[in-house]
Amino acid sequence: MKSRWRYIKTEKKYADRVLSVEHRHYHFDGAGASMPFTVVNIKNWVITVPVADSGKLVLVRQFRVGTDSVTYEFPGGAVDDGEVTADAALRELAEETGYSSLSAKSLGIMHPNPAFMTNTCHCFLAENCVNGGSMNHDLFEETEPVEFTREEVLKMVQTGEITHSITIAAIGLWLVDQG
């Protein structure tokens, strides 16, 4: 299928500390035409499904500028350059919740939106998480960790209380892992 798509060139359009935007020009033999496609380059992400030593799932409440709303999400964020993804998952867990775990098990990867985004999100399970109480937020970050039962989390997805798409996908990967 890819052989019907021929790469022509890339034009850089914009860059800041979070992302860069470029136009990738492709010729599609199926249409007999060429056009630029907008592509957003973003660092890879991690998302962590934390299970507290109580057996409950730990989510964070936080304000999100994009939707101008407070969301419920699993802790996650960008992978630093050269950082091992499992280490990033445990770092984000501690920074956003104050919880810690001895290890992070990979649940899989996802591409948040491969139509125009280049990054990969790595999903991890952190079990037996202990609340150390001390969070280390980024400058413009404020989170409130909240524990929920499995049933409560599933109900929150069903009722639209959890709308963060990567968190919903992570719940799916976690459920598959649980069997």
C-alpha positions as CSV (number, residue, x, y, z in Angstrom):
1,M,0.0,0.0,0.0
2,K,2.8,2.5,0.9
3,S,4.3,2.0,-2.6
4,R,1.4,4.1,-3.9
5,W,2.6,7.0,-1.8
6,R,5.8,8.8,-2.9
7,Y,7.6,11.2,-0.6
8,I,8.6,14.5,-2.3
9,K,9.9,16.9,0.4
10,T,9.5,18.4,3.9
11,E,9.1,22.0,4.8
12,K,9.6,23.2,8.4
13,K,6.8,25.5,9.4
14,Y,7.0,26.1,13.2
15,A,8.8,25.0,16.3
16,D,8.7,25.7,20.0
17,R,9.7,23.9,23.2
18,V,6.7,21.4,22.9
19,L,6.4,20.6,19.2
20,S,7.3,21.3,15.7
21,V,5.1,21.5,12.6
22,E,6.1,20.6,9.1
23,H,4.5,20.0,5.8
24,R,5.4,16.7,4.2
25,H,4.7,16.6,0.5
26,Y,3.6,13.3,-1.0
27,H,2.4,12.2,-4.4
28,F,-0.5,9.7,-4.2
29,D,-0.7,7.5,-7.3
30,G,-4.3,6.6,-6.5
31,A,-5.3,10.2,-6.9
32,G,-2.7,11.1,-9.5
33,A,-1.9,14.2,-7.5
34,S,0.5,15.6,-4.8
35,M,-0.2,17.7,-1.7
36,P,1.4,18.8,1.5
37,F,0.3,17.0,4.7
38,T,0.6,18.7,8.1
39,V,2.7,16.7,10.5
40,V,3.2,17.5,14.2
41,N,6.5,16.2,15.8
42,I,6.2,15.8,19.6
43,K,8.4,13.9,22.1
44,N,7.3,10.4,22.9
45,W,5.0,10.1,25.9
46,V,4.4,7.6,28.8
47,I,1.2,7.0,30.7
48,T,1.2,4.9,33.9
49,V,-1.7,2.8,35.2
50,P,-0.9,2.9,39.0
51,V,-2.4,0.4,41.3
52,A,-2.1,1.4,44.9
53,D,-1.2,-1.1,47.6
54,S,-4.9,-0.8,48.6
55,G,-5.8,-2.3,45.2
56,K,-7.3,1.0,43.9
57,L,-6.3,2.8,40.7
58,V,-4.7,6.2,41.2
59,L,-5.7,9.0,38.8
60,V,-4.9,12.7,38.9
61,R,-7.3,15.6,38.7
62,Q,-5.8,18.5,36.8
63,F,-6.8,21.5,34.9
64,R,-6.2,21.3,31.1
65,V,-5.8,24.5,29.1
66,G,-6.8,22.9,25.8
67,T,-10.3,22.0,26.9
68,D,-10.4,24.7,29.7
69,S,-11.6,22.0,32.1
70,V,-10.5,19.7,34.9
71,T,-9.9,16.2,33.8
72,Y,-9.2,12.8,35.4
73,E,-6.2,11.1,33.9
74,F,-3.5,8.5,34.7
75,P,-0.2,10.2,35.4
76,G,2.0,10.6,32.3
77,G,4.1,13.0,30.3
78,A,7.0,13.4,27.9
79,V,10.0,11.1,27.8
80,D,13.2,13.1,28.4
81,D,15.9,12.7,25.8
82,G,17.9,9.5,26.4
83,E,15.5,8.4,29.2
84,V,14.3,4.8,29.4
85,T,10.5,4.7,29.0
86,A,9.9,2.6,32.1
87,D,12.0,5.1,34.1
88,A,10.0,8.0,32.7
89,A,6.7,6.2,33.7
90,L,7.9,5.9,37.3
91,R,9.2,9.5,37.3
92,E,5.9,10.8,36.1
93,L,4.1,8.7,38.7
94,A,6.1,10.2,41.5
95,E,6.0,13.8,40.1
96,E,2.2,13.9,39.6
97,T,0.9,11.7,42.5
98,G,3.6,11.3,45.2
99,Y,3.2,7.6,44.8
100,S,6.1,5.2,44.0
101,S,6.5,1.7,42.8
102,L,9.5,-0.6,42.5
103,S,8.8,-1.4,38.8
104,A,6.8,-0.6,35.7
105,K,5.6,-3.3,33.4
106,S,4.9,-2.5,29.8
107,L,1.3,-2.8,28.7
108,G,2.0,-1.8,25.1
109,I,2.3,1.2,22.9
110,M,-0.1,3.4,21.0
111,H,0.1,6.2,18.4
112,P,-2.1,9.0,19.7
113,N,-3.0,10.2,16.2
114,P,-0.9,8.7,13.4
115,A,-2.8,10.8,10.8
116,F,-0.6,13.8,11.7
117,M,1.4,13.1,14.9
118,T,4.8,11.3,14.9
119,N,5.0,10.3,18.6
120,T,4.4,7.1,20.4
121,C,2.8,6.7,23.8
122,H,4.2,3.9,26.0
123,C,1.8,2.5,28.5
124,F,3.0,1.0,31.8
125,L,1.5,-0.7,34.8
126,A,2.9,0.2,38.2
127,E,1.6,-2.1,41.0
128,N,1.8,-2.0,44.8
129,C,2.2,1.8,44.6
130,V,2.9,3.5,48.0
131,N,2.0,7.1,48.7
132,G,5.1,8.9,49.7
133,G,3.1,12.2,49.8
134,S,5.6,14.4,48.1
135,M,4.9,15.5,44.5
136,N,7.4,17.3,42.3
137,H,5.4,19.3,39.8
138,D,6.6,21.1,36.7
139,L,6.3,24.9,37.0
140,F,2.8,25.1,35.4
141,E,1.4,21.9,36.7
142,E,-1.0,21.1,39.6
143,T,-2.4,17.7,40.2
144,E,-4.5,16.0,42.8
145,P,-4.1,12.3,43.2
146,V,-7.4,10.4,43.8
147,E,-7.9,6.6,44.3
148,F,-10.8,4.8,42.7
149,T,-11.9,1.2,42.5
150,R,-11.9,-0.6,39.2
151,E,-15.7,-0.4,39.0
152,E,-15.6,3.3,39.8
153,V,-13.1,4.0,37.0
154,L,-15.2,2.0,34.4
155,K,-18.3,3.9,35.5
156,M,-16.5,7.2,35.0
157,V,-15.6,6.2,31.5
158,Q,-19.1,5.1,30.8
159,T,-20.6,8.3,32.1
160,G,-18.1,10.6,30.4
161,E,-16.4,11.7,33.6
162,I,-13.1,10.4,32.2
163,T,-12.7,11.8,28.7
164,H,-8.9,11.8,28.3
165,S,-8.5,9.5,25.3
166,I,-5.0,8.2,26.2
167,T,-6.3,7.3,29.7
168,I,-9.2,5.5,28.2
169,A,-6.9,3.6,25.9
170,A,-4.6,2.8,28.9
171,I,-7.6,1.4,30.7
172,G,-8.3,-0.8,27.8
173,L,-4.7,-2.1,27.7
174,W,-4.8,-2.7,31.5
175,L,-8.1,-4.6,31.2
176,V,-6.6,-6.8,28.4
177,D,-3.6,-7.5,30.7
178,Q,-5.9,-8.4,33.6
179,G,-7.5,-11.1,31.4
